Amino acid sequence: MTYRIYIRWPDQRVTDKTVTENSAVATTAHEALTSQAESLRARGALGIAFTEDGKQISYTELNQDPAGRRSN
């Protein structure tokens, strides 16, 4: 299994990408990024993706305000 964890930006680029076959490393990388969610949101990031073998297992959407409405 291959895990990918990364930040997605409005121009569809990705940063802070971790690719690993180790689930513990993947979980740690995901937790590290989600702990920065507010800062990433303030910088304009769209979301944090976590995939396993190309299938999304988690996506933290960052372009919403705390009430759940999309920001424009």
Secondary structure, DSSP 4 states (H G I P E B T S, - for coil): --EEEEEE-TTS-EEEEEEES-HHHHHHHHHHHHTTHHHHHHTT--EEEEEETTEEEEEEE-SB-TTSPBP-
